[in-house]
C-alpha cells in the first residue's frame, strides 16, 4: 500500500512519528531516505517537526542558534541537545577586550548574578556583581559576547553604566520581554555585607541607554582614551529604579540566594517575575511573590519604564519548605511549569554534611497554566548522587530536560552532572566527556547557542573561581558534522545509490551527518519502540 502513495502523502505520514523514530524511518528504503533528506520542497515537513517537538519548549527569552539558516539543521541541532546526546565539557579562555595597558577583568567571584540573551543577533551573557577573590562586593557589569564570524570566539566586554545599584552578592538578574527594548533585565535582592548579612529588596531595571542621557555621555567622555574605544563596542546601559506599587507591606521581601523567574502568561498577557525562597538574616524563606510589569501608553509612566506591581502569590497544594540555594526553572509545553529543585534549609556552609540544616534533593512543580497556581510534588524515579542538587547548585533547562551541576556544602562539593526529565520525572546521571570543571557551588550556568550549549562561569571551591567552560551537546570530536552545514559529496551520494548494505551500521553511516548521533544511541530507541509496542498490545 505504501508504495502506491505519492511522496507528499508519505511525508505527511512520517511527520506523525516522534523525532527519533522519524529519523530511524529514513533508513527503511532509498525512497524514504530521499523524501526525508533530499527533497527541495520538504521545508514544511521540517518546520512542522520543529513546531511540534521544539518550539513549545523554547525558553521565553532565548539565544539564537549560531550560523544556522536551514530549519532542518536547526531542528536536528536542537533535537541532539534536547535529548542530551553526546555531552562534552571544554574549558575556554574568552578574550579580554580591554587594552593591555588597562586592568584585567576580575572574574574570580561567587554569588554573582547572570543571564543569557540575544545581542545583535548573537548569544550573549551578562554578569552582575558578586563577592570577588579580593574580598570585595561589586556592582560592576560585564558582558560575554559570542562572535558570529567563528566558533569559540568569545570576548568579555565591560559595560559602562550609570545610576548603579548597591554592590551585592546572592542577587538575581532576570532577562525579560519588554515591548520597547531589544533586551531588558531586572535585578533583585542580594546581601550587601559580609557574613551573608544585609538582605535587600531593591528592584532595578537595566536597559540600553538613551543616547540623550547627558550624565552617561559625560561619564564616557571622562574615560581615558585607551578604554573609550573599547567601551564603544558595547552600547552603554542605564540602571533605572522603577515606579512600584504593592498589595502588601513592602516592595518585595528582602532576600538573597533566592530565585527570580520571568513568566509571560499568554492567556492573560501578563508579564511577571516570580520570586521564591532565599534567606534573610540567616532564616530561610518560603513565600512566593511576583513583580508584574504593568504596561501603559502614558508617557510619564513609560519613562520609569512603566510600573511594577508586587503581589503575594496565592497557590493551591502543598508548597515546598523554606529554602535557599535552590533552582527554579521554567519548562514544559509553553513554559507553564516552574520546577523547584533542591537547595537547603539552613546551616553554615563550612559545617559537616547534614548538620545544622538539611541539604535538599526534592522536586516541586508549580503549575502556572491553571487559573490558580498549584503546587505538586511528583514521584521522581532514579537515584540522585550524594550531595548533588543541594545548596547552591546550578540548573539550566534544555527542552524538556533540566541539567544540574555542582552544589553542596563546602566540605562535600559535587562535580556531577545530572538531568531531570520533566515528562517522565526521572533522574539520570550524565556521562560527560572532556575537560570537566572541578566540584563547586554558586557557579553561573546559562544556556547559549539556542540551548545546544551551556556556559559555566566561576563559583566557589575553597576560594572564588573565575574559570569558564562550555558544555556542548553533540560533542567536539565530530565537529565537522555536528556544527557545520557540511553535506555529503557527490561520490558519497553515489555510494548510497549503488552500495548493497550488509549491516545496519553501514546504512546509518550514509545518512545525513547530523542524524548520526541518533543512530549511535539506537539501542535506547529500540527499547522505546518495544515499550510502545507493548503498550499498544495492552
Secondary structure, DSSP 4 states (H G I P E B T S, - for coil): -GGGS-HHHHHHHHTTS-HHHHHHHTTS-HHHHHHHHT-TT-HHHHHHHHHHHTGGGS-SS--PPTT---HHHHHHHHHHHHTT-SEEEEEE-PEE-S-TTSPPP---EES-EEEEEEETTEEEEEEEEEEETTS-EEEEEEEEEE-TTSTT-EEEEE--EES-----BS-EEEE---TTSS-EEEEE--EEETTTEEE---EEEEEEPPTT-HHHHHHHHTS-HHHHHHHTTS--EEEE--EEEESSSSSS---BS-EEEEEEETTTTEEEEEEE--EETTEEB--EEEEEEE----HHHHTTTSEEEEEEPP-BSPPPPSBBS-EEEEESGGG-EEEEEEEES---TTSPTTSSSPEEEEEEEEE-SSSS-EEE----BS---TTTT-TT-EEEEETTEEEEE--S-GGG----EEEEETTTTEEEE---EESPPPS-BS-EEEEEGGGTEEEEEEEESSSEEEEEEEEEET-STTHHHHSS-----HHHHHHHHHPPPSSHHHHHTTS-GGGHHHHHTHHHHHHHHHHHHHHHH-
